[in-house]
Amino acid sequence: MKIIVCVKQVPDAKDVRLDPKTNTLSREGVQAIMNPYDRHALEAAVRLKEQHGGTVTVLSMGPPQAEEMLREAVSCGADEAVLVSDRTFAGADTWATTYTLAMAIKKIDDFDLILCGKQAIDGDTAQVGPGLAERLDIPFVAYVRKITDCTNNIIRAERLMDDGYDLLEVPLPALFTVVKELNEPRIPSLKGKMRAKKIEITRLTAVDIEANPELLGLKGSTTQVVKVFSPEMKGARAMLAGTVDEQVAKLYEKLLPLL
């Protein structure tokens, strides 16, 4: 079974800042981590490999420093790592990102299953997974909370719903986006860390994936952030003093005309 896991390097959520001039995330001086939801996708892929055999390839679109994240993924059980990196990818929205990833996956060519986290914590759009499946023209399931079985080119999974879950049978190849309820990601082993240091990460540029320059990065993006701002506080405010009974009485007097 050949599995591709799409992972993204994101700023640590507790350190996220916005640049009011560029209307983009400010990454300077901010620690970069693997997107937390992608960790669950990676763990699911490694477990499937352990159960059914095969390989796990981690794929990321990002700057050169994303190699560190990919080595971490290898230390957790991935077999191969591919970094799609080029200056022309800068400023890509989810439309341009899915195009780039799709072209890279077509270059990798052979796969049975693609796993992604349900969303990235820096953008929170949850659009890349479904958009990628659409570009590759393969079945897609979102919010996968459990993968129950995989036999005869059919994979069975539970999809998280508001009132429970759906049990689905999906033909391969397919793409799943997963939620954190799926598993508990493992800690890298010493053997895995040693292997990760030595592994050669495959680098792919825009030319390597034979992408159309007009569809990449900011030029190929259909959306753009125009303005970033903090909402202004509006409406009158009042502080009620006194005992609890006194505050309740005052609140009642203020609300009574509105009833």
VMD Tcl script that draws the C-alpha trace (Angstrom):
set ca {
  {0.00 0.00 0.00}
  {1.47 3.35 -1.07}
  {0.36 6.26 1.07}
  {1.08 9.97 0.65}
  {0.69 12.27 3.63}
  {0.44 16.00 2.97}
  {1.98 17.99 5.82}
  {2.39 21.71 6.35}
  {4.82 23.72 8.45}
  {2.86 26.35 10.40}
  {3.64 28.98 13.05}
  {3.06 27.82 16.62}
  {-0.49 28.97 17.41}
  {0.50 30.69 20.64}
  {2.98 32.90 18.77}
  {0.87 33.85 15.74}
  {1.02 37.53 14.75}
  {-0.37 39.42 11.78}
  {1.57 41.94 9.74}
  {-0.77 44.94 9.18}
  {1.27 46.11 6.18}
  {1.28 42.89 4.15}
  {-1.95 41.41 5.62}
  {-0.18 38.07 6.02}
  {1.09 36.02 8.94}
  {4.33 37.33 10.41}
  {6.70 34.36 10.65}
  {9.82 36.21 11.74}
  {10.94 35.05 15.17}
  {8.03 32.59 15.42}
  {8.68 28.89 16.03}
  {7.53 26.68 13.15}
  {5.90 23.31 13.84}
  {4.18 20.54 11.93}
  {0.47 21.28 11.63}
  {-1.09 19.34 14.57}
  {-3.85 17.74 12.47}
  {-1.23 16.50 9.99}
  {0.44 14.58 12.82}
  {-2.69 12.45 13.13}
  {-2.68 11.86 9.35}
  {0.95 10.75 9.54}
  {0.26 8.40 12.45}
  {-2.67 6.85 10.56}
  {-0.46 6.27 7.52}
  {2.30 4.60 9.55}
  {-0.22 2.33 11.28}
  {-1.71 1.30 7.92}
  {1.80 0.52 6.67}
  {2.46 -1.60 9.76}
  {-0.79 -3.52 9.23}
  {-0.79 -3.96 5.45}
  {2.78 -3.26 4.34}
  {3.82 -0.64 1.82}
  {5.40 2.80 2.05}
  {4.61 6.24 3.45}
  {5.75 9.37 1.62}
  {5.40 12.76 3.29}
  {4.87 15.69 0.95}
  {5.03 19.40 1.76}
  {4.96 22.66 -0.16}
  {7.03 25.27 1.62}
  {10.34 27.06 2.10}
  {13.68 25.22 2.43}
  {13.46 25.23 6.23}
  {10.46 22.87 6.00}
  {13.03 20.09 5.59}
  {13.36 19.98 9.38}
  {9.65 19.15 9.69}
  {9.95 16.46 7.02}
  {12.83 14.83 8.88}
  {10.66 14.79 11.98}
  {7.99 12.97 9.96}
  {10.59 10.40 8.87}
  {11.62 9.91 12.50}
  {7.99 9.02 13.23}
  {7.85 6.29 10.59}
  {7.62 7.82 7.12}
  {9.81 6.18 4.47}
  {10.36 9.03 2.02}
  {10.06 12.83 2.07}
  {9.39 15.27 -0.76}
  {9.64 19.06 -0.47}
  {8.07 21.16 -3.20}
  {9.88 24.47 -2.88}
  {10.19 27.42 -5.25}
  {9.99 31.20 -4.91}
  {7.16 31.21 -7.43}
  {4.95 29.40 -4.88}
  {5.01 32.37 -2.47}
  {1.65 33.93 -1.61}
  {-0.39 30.94 -2.82}
  {-3.96 30.66 -1.60}
  {-5.69 27.28 -1.31}
  {-6.53 27.24 -5.04}
  {-2.91 27.68 -6.10}
  {-1.70 25.37 -3.33}
  {-3.91 22.47 -4.45}
  {-2.72 22.95 -8.02}
  {0.92 22.80 -6.93}
  {0.42 19.74 -4.72}
  {-1.58 17.97 -7.42}
  {1.20 18.50 -9.96}
  {3.75 17.19 -7.46}
  {1.65 14.09 -6.72}
  {1.29 13.41 -10.44}
  {5.08 13.51 -10.59}
  {5.26 10.98 -7.73}
  {2.67 9.11 -9.82}
  {1.80 5.91 -7.95}
  {-0.33 6.00 -4.77}
  {-3.27 4.24 -3.13}
  {-4.26 6.70 -0.43}
  {-3.62 10.36 0.39}
  {-4.05 11.52 3.99}
  {-4.28 15.14 5.16}
  {-5.15 16.85 8.41}
  {-8.66 18.28 8.32}
  {-7.26 21.83 8.24}
  {-4.16 23.89 8.98}
  {-4.15 25.98 12.15}
  {-2.77 29.06 10.38}
  {-5.48 29.37 7.72}
  {-8.31 27.20 9.11}
  {-9.96 26.94 5.68}
  {-10.14 23.12 5.44}
  {-10.09 23.58 1.65}
  {-6.80 21.97 0.57}
  {-7.86 18.35 1.16}
  {-11.10 18.47 -0.83}
  {-9.55 20.75 -3.46}
  {-6.67 18.33 -3.98}
  {-9.03 15.37 -4.35}
  {-11.04 17.31 -6.94}
  {-7.92 18.13 -8.96}
  {-6.81 14.49 -8.86}
  {-10.35 13.28 -9.62}
  {-10.41 10.73 -6.79}
  {-12.98 9.94 -4.03}
  {-12.77 12.12 -0.91}
  {-13.94 11.79 2.69}
  {-13.63 14.54 5.30}
  {-13.51 14.31 9.11}
  {-12.35 10.68 9.24}
  {-12.25 9.59 12.88}
  {-11.41 5.91 12.36}
  {-10.08 3.68 9.59}
  {-11.59 0.29 10.22}
  {-10.31 -1.91 7.40}
  {-8.59 -2.01 4.02}
  {-9.04 -5.04 1.71}
  {-9.40 -5.68 -2.02}
  {-8.85 -2.04 -2.97}
  {-11.65 -0.94 -0.65}
  {-10.99 1.13 2.48}
  {-13.59 1.47 5.23}
  {-13.74 4.47 7.51}
  {-15.92 6.28 10.02}
  {-16.74 9.90 9.21}
  {-17.42 12.16 12.20}
  {-20.85 13.82 12.14}
  {-22.68 16.14 14.54}
  {-25.00 13.34 15.67}
  {-22.61 10.38 15.50}
  {-20.71 8.94 12.56}
  {-21.16 7.47 9.07}
  {-19.58 4.15 8.11}
  {-18.26 4.39 4.55}
  {-16.71 2.07 1.98}
  {-14.47 3.91 -0.46}
  {-12.64 2.55 -3.53}
  {-8.92 3.26 -3.81}
  {-7.19 5.47 -4.71}
  {-8.84 8.02 -2.40}
  {-8.12 11.00 -0.19}
  {-9.10 11.37 3.49}
  {-8.85 14.37 5.79}
  {-8.64 13.29 9.42}
  {-9.58 14.65 12.84}
  {-7.65 14.40 16.09}
  {-10.00 11.71 17.44}
  {-8.42 9.27 14.97}
  {-5.36 8.42 17.05}
  {-2.57 9.54 19.38}
  {0.57 10.45 17.39}
  {3.70 8.58 18.42}
  {6.91 10.05 19.76}
  {9.92 9.71 17.42}
  {12.14 6.74 18.26}
  {15.92 6.96 18.58}
  {16.28 4.69 15.55}
  {13.87 6.91 13.65}
  {15.81 10.04 14.55}
  {19.06 8.48 13.34}
  {17.45 7.49 10.06}
  {15.91 10.96 9.64}
  {19.33 12.60 9.89}
  {20.68 10.52 7.02}
  {17.71 10.44 4.65}
  {17.93 12.39 1.41}
  {14.90 14.60 0.95}
  {13.68 14.94 -2.62}
  {13.42 18.57 -3.74}
  {11.01 19.54 -6.52}
  {10.78 22.98 -8.13}
  {8.11 24.47 -10.37}
  {10.08 23.27 -13.38}
  {10.41 19.75 -11.95}
  {6.64 19.34 -11.56}
  {6.02 20.91 -14.98}
  {3.65 23.50 -13.54}
  {2.13 26.43 -15.40}
  {3.75 29.59 -13.90}
  {0.48 31.47 -14.34}
  {-1.23 29.13 -11.88}
  {1.36 29.34 -9.10}
  {1.76 31.49 -6.02}
  {0.16 34.91 -5.77}
  {-0.29 35.11 -9.55}
  {-2.32 31.91 -9.62}
  {-4.39 32.69 -6.52}
  {-8.07 33.52 -6.92}
  {-8.36 35.12 -3.47}
  {-6.30 37.73 -1.65}
  {-6.39 39.17 1.85}
  {-7.16 42.88 1.43}
  {-7.16 43.99 5.05}
  {-6.43 42.59 8.50}
  {-7.76 44.34 11.61}
  {-9.04 43.78 15.13}
  {-12.80 44.42 15.52}
  {-13.65 47.63 17.33}
  {-15.60 47.45 20.57}
  {-19.10 48.83 20.04}
  {-22.12 49.37 22.26}
  {-22.62 50.91 25.69}
  {-21.25 49.08 28.70}
  {-22.15 49.35 32.37}
  {-20.68 47.87 35.55}
  {-23.14 46.80 38.21}
  {-21.96 47.15 41.81}
  {-23.33 45.92 45.11}
  {-24.37 42.51 46.38}
  {-25.60 39.80 44.05}
  {-29.24 40.59 44.92}
  {-28.65 44.31 44.31}
  {-26.96 43.62 40.96}
  {-29.84 41.35 39.87}
  {-32.36 44.05 40.78}
  {-30.44 46.70 38.80}
  {-30.11 44.37 35.83}
  {-33.85 43.69 35.94}
  {-34.60 47.41 35.87}
  {-32.38 47.90 32.82}
  {-33.82 44.92 30.93}
  {-37.48 45.53 31.79}
  {-38.02 48.20 29.08}
  {-36.69 45.77 26.48}
  {-39.16 42.99 27.34}
}
mol new
graphics top color blue
foreach p $ca { graphics top sphere $p radius 0.5 }
foreach p [lrange $ca 0 end-1] q [lrange $ca 1 end] { graphics top cylinder $p $q radius 0.2 }
display resetview
